[in-house]
């Protein structure tokens, strides 16, 4: 089942948390969008009215059946390609 397109389901959404006296974290109502092309007020309005902005991106989930070693190898190859593109050694 597809989740609805809401800020809370977007890749760029970051919730804010606070730690209580017992060391347990609790999610706060405040949050922010890490997408630099979205202005703060656009995010606030979209979240308040329960509609996504035009840059809404689904969260990428890792297939749990895939071996963690394979995931790390794929990530390493991707990092090598990025470094080569940027001429970083």
Secondary structure, DSSP 4 states (H G I P E B T S, - for coil): -PPP--GGGBTTEEEEEEE-TTS-EEEEEEEEE--TTS-HHHHHHHHHHT---TT--BPP---TTS-HHHHHHHHHHHHHHHHHHHT--
